[in-house]
Amino acid sequence: MILDSLKNGALYYALNPRLARVFEFIATTDLEALEPGLHAIDGDDIFVNVLETELKKPADAKLEIHDAYLDVQVLVRGREERFGWSERADLRRPLGPFDAGKDIQLFDDEPQTYYTVRPGQFTLLMPDDAHAPMVGEGSIRKIIVKVRA
């Protein structure tokens, strides 16, 4: 899990060659103008999901993992979004099998820690990061950029 300012995105290009394109997209796109839903950036290798949603109580936010994609999540509108986080290897309570078609599996474990993302920041979540997003109060607009691992 990485939490940093968007201005520092270039520091992470070495983690995945597609991240340069991701941070260029974020820097050059009016994220308020994007319609909610999925938008291709580079076919199935990079795409963005635009969400306008209500935040959840911690108990209602389940930890999730992904195999094929890493996430770059950016809060576009709202005061803050909290994330629960745990190491994937420590998860013990699956809520079902891994869904390869949707690249997701949910868990009912308690997060090991919580952290906060604010506008102007991003969180980068690798396949080893279990995360419970959208924790807090109020409504937000966010983007989740899915990047093939």
Long-range contacts (C-beta under 8 A, 24 or more apart in sequence): 1-83, 1-85, 1-115, 1-123, 1-124, 1-125, 1-126, 1-129, 1-131, 2-122, 2-123, 2-124, 3-115, 3-117, 3-121, 3-122, 3-123, 4-121, 4-122, 4-124, 5-120, 5-121, 5-122, 6-74, 6-120, 6-121, 6-122, 7-120, 9-122, 12-124, 15-124, 15-126, 16-70, 16-147, 16-149, 18-42, 18-45, 18-46, 18-147, 18-148, 19-72, 19-147, 21-46, 22-46, 22-72, 22-145, 22-147, 23-72, 25-145, 26-72, 26-74, 26-122, 26-143, 26-145, 31-74, 31-76, 31-141, 31-143, 32-76, 32-77, 32-141, 34-143, 41-145, 44-148, 45-147, 45-148, 46-145, 46-146, 46-147, 46-148, 47-145, 47-146, 48-143, 48-144, 48-145, 48-146, 49-143, 49-144, 49-146, 50-141, 50-142, 50-143, 51-140, 51-141, 51-142, 51-143, 51-144, 52-139, 52-140, 52-141, 53-134, 53-139, 53-140, 53-142, 54-138, 54-139, 55-81, 55-82, 55-134, 55-135, 55-136, 55-137, 55-138, 55-139, 55-140, 56-134, 56-135, 56-136, 57-135, 58-82, 58-84, 58-111, 58-114, 58-132, 58-135, 61-132, 61-133, 61-134, 61-135, 62-95, 62-106, 62-107, 62-108, 62-132, 63-91, 63-106, 63-107, 63-108, 63-109, 63-111, 63-130, 63-131, 63-132, 64-104, 64-105, 64-106, 64-107, 64-130, 64-131, 64-132, 64-133, 65-91, 65-98, 65-104, 65-105, 65-107, 65-127, 65-129, 65-130, 66-103, 66-104, 66-125, 66-127, 67-98, 67-100, 67-103, 67-127, 67-149, 68-100, 68-103, 68-148, 68-149, 69-103, 69-127, 69-146, 69-147, 69-148, 69-149, 70-124, 70-125, 70-126, 70-127, 70-146, 70-147, 70-149, 71-123, 71-124, 71-125, 71-131, 71-144, 71-145, 71-146, 71-147, 72-122, 72-123, 72-124, 72-125, 72-144, 72-145, 72-147, 73-117, 73-122, 73-123, 73-125, 73-133, 73-142, 73-143, 73-144, 73-145, 74-117, 74-121, 74-122, 74-142, 74-143, 74-145, 75-117, 75-118, 75-119, 75-121, 75-140, 75-141, 75-142, 76-119, 76-140, 76-141, 76-142, 76-143, 77-119, 77-140, 77-141, 77-142, 78-119, 78-136, 78-138, 78-139, 78-140, 78-141, 78-142, 79-118, 79-138, 80-116, 80-117, 80-118, 80-136, 81-116, 81-117, 81-133, 81-134, 81-135, 81-136, 81-140, 81-142, 82-114, 82-115, 82-116, 82-117, 82-135, 82-136, 83-114, 83-115, 83-116, 83-117, 83-123, 83-131, 83-132, 83-133, 83-135, 84-111, 84-113, 84-114, 84-131, 84-132, 84-135, 85-111, 85-112, 85-113, 85-114, 85-115, 85-129, 85-130, 85-131, 85-132, 86-110, 86-111, 86-112, 86-113, 86-130, 87-112, 87-128, 87-129, 87-130, 88-127, 88-128, 88-129, 88-130, 89-128, 90-130, 91-130
